[in-house]
Amino acid sequence: MWLCPEPGMAEFRANGWKLAVTAEAANADGSRNSAIRMMVCRDGLVGASAQICLPGIELPAVSDSFIRGDAFHLSFAERPEHPIGLELVLLGIEADEDQLVFESVISINTLLLDSWPQLELRIGTGHPGQPRWGEVPLIVLDESDSVRWWYAQPRQSGLGASVATHLACEARDLGSLDPSLPLDSRRLRFFGDFLEKGVIRRISPWWVWSNGILPRATGDRVAAQLEARPLPLGG
């Protein structure tokens, strides 16, 4: 179930898993948002962290955050001083002893007449509460004509086994990937072409956190669920 202790923050707990979502502040006093951070913990495992950001772009203040059913909505509405906005919708799909599965819908739009924003997904390394970004490669675990899987499990020296992070993107999102980055990169970068005022760009990757590399049968089952989902509208 989801809990929303304060605006811009939420926690999901089920079957020993905990997912915490928060706007990550660029300044120590929280006066400026730089990204969205997700941290996942599991009993007996070192936590994992992930980041959603717009490289080089300061986010507006959180404009809305709420829980609707099994989904958490977090919005950074564009405004004149921060003309590029970001929205995240996280929908719980599955939580059992072995994995936590979430669908995400990530949207960007702008007030600018001429903009070229990019969206970046990163995995953290080091302590999950104070991660370092951009150091962990996302390794292509499996690839088909319709779905591509990435995998990352940062080594936590001396701390034992850690939560593994998997990302799955369907063909409609793969077309938005930055072609200049290698497949096994330290980040996934989407968009970057001209974004017209009033247009919304959207991707819907699925996140799977687990206690190890997903078995092929599990990956195939989750990929089939992803492909069967209609294009989310968000909002």
N, C-alpha and C positions, 0 to 999 in steps of 0.2 A: 504494500500500500504506500501511497505518497503522503508526505507531510510537508507543509510549507511554513517553516518557523518564522520567516520574515520575507518581505518583498525581495525578489531577485535570488532567492535560495529555495532549494527543495531537497528532500531526502526520500528515497524509495527503499523499503526493506521487505524482503521476502526470502524464506528458506535459508537464512544465514547470510544472505547477500545484502550489502548496503551500497546504494548509488547516491552520491551527493553531487548536486549541481549548483554552481554559483557563478556570478559575474566576477571575473578576476580583475582586481584593481591594479592599475599601473603605478599608482602612487600609494605610499604607505597609509595615507589617511583615507583611501578609498574614493578620492575626489574624481578619479578618471578611470574608466573601464577600458581594458585592453583586449579581453577575450572572455569566452565561457570555459570554465573548467569543470570536468567530470572526474570524480574520484570513486573508485570501486574497491570495496573491501569484502573479504570472505573469511570466515572462521578458519584459522590455521594457515592462512596465506598472507604474504606481504601484499599490500594494496597496489593498484594500478591507477594511473592518471592519464587523462587525455585532454586536449585543448582544441577549441574551435575559435579561429580568429580571422581577421581581415588584415593581412600583412601591411604594416605602415599606416594603418587607419585607426584613429581613436574612435571608440564606440560612443554613441550618445548614452545618456543616463537610462537606466531601466525604466521603461514606460509602462510595462504590464507584466505580471506573473500570476498564474493561477493554475489550479488543477481541475481538469474536466475528465471524469471517468478515470481511465488508466493512463491519462496523458498529462504531462506537465508542459505548460506554455510559458516561454520567456521571450520578451520582446524589447528591442532597443529601437524605438521609432526614430526615423530620420527627422532632423530639424535644421534650420538654417546654419547653425554653427557646427553641426555634425551631420552633413547631408547624406551619409550612407548608413542605412539601417540594417539590422540583423534580427532574425527571428528563429527560435528553436522550438520544436515540438518533439518531446520524447514520449514514446508510447511503449509501455511494457507488453512484451509478447509472451515471454516464458521465463520461469525461474524455478530450477530444480537443484538438486544437490551438486550437479556438475557444471551448469552454465546459467548465465543470465543474458537474456536476449532482448534487445530494444530496437525498435525502429525510430530513426530520427528523421525529421524534416527540417532542413536548414534553408532559410530564404534570405536573399539580400535584395535591396532596391535602393534607389537614390533620388534625390531632388535635383541633381546636377544634370545639365544638358550634355555634358561631355565627361564620361568617367569610364575607367577600366578596372574596376575592383576585382580582386581575387579572394577566394575563400580557401583557408588552409586548415588541415587536420593534422595534429601532432600527438605523439605519445611521449610521456614524461619518463625521465630516469632519475635515480636517486630516491630520496625520501618522498613518498607520494604526497605528503603534506606541503613539501617545498620542492617541487620537481624542477629539473632542468629540461628545457624543451629543445627539440631538434637534434638530439643526439642518438636516438634509437631508430634504426632502419625498420621500415614496414616491408616485410618480405612477402613476395607473392607466393601464397601457399597453394592456390589452385586457380585455374583460369579456364573458362569455357566461352562459348560464343555469347552467352547471356549474362553470366555472373563472374566477377573476379573477387577472390578472397585475398586479404592481406593479414599478416600475423606479426605480432610484436610481443616479446616477453623480456623486458629489461632484466639483466642480471643484478640481483641485490646481494652483493658480496657479504657473506657472513650472516645474512638474515633469513636464509632458507628459501623455500619455494614461493613464487609470487604468482599473482593473478595474470593470466595470459589475455591479451587483447586481440580480437579478430574484427576485421571490418569487411563487409560485403557490399559491393556496388553492382547494380544491374546495368544493362546495356545503355539505357537512356541517360544514366549518370556518367558512365564511362566516356561518353562523347564530350563531356565537359571538362575532362582531365587536362591538365597542362601537358602538352606533348613534349615539352623540353626537359622534363624530369625523367630519370630512369625509372623503370618499374619498381625496383627495390630502392626506394628513396627514404630519406629521413622525414619526409612529409608528403602528404597528398594535397595537391593544389588544383583547384577547380576554377573555371571561368577565366577571366583576364581579357576577354574581348570587349568590345564596346557595349556599354549598358545604357540604354535610353531611359530618360526620366519617365516614371510611371510603369515601367516594366519590372516584373519580379522574376528573378532567377532562383531556381530551387533544385536541390538534390535531396535524395532520401536514402542515405546509407544505413545499413543495419550494423549494430554493434553487438558482438558476442564476447562476453567475458567468461573465462572458464578456468578450471584448475589444471589445464594442460592444453596441448594442441588438440583441436577438435577431431574426433574420428571422422573418416570420410563419409560414413552413413549419416552422421549428425549434420555435417556441412551440407550434404545433398538435400536433406530434409529442410533445413533452414533456408537454403537457396530456393527451393520450390515454394516455400511460404512467401519469400520476398517477391518472386516473379508473379505470384497469384494476387498480390496486393495491387489495388488500383493506385494511380498516381495521387499521392496525398495532396490535398488542397491547403493544409495548414490553417492557421487562424482560428 
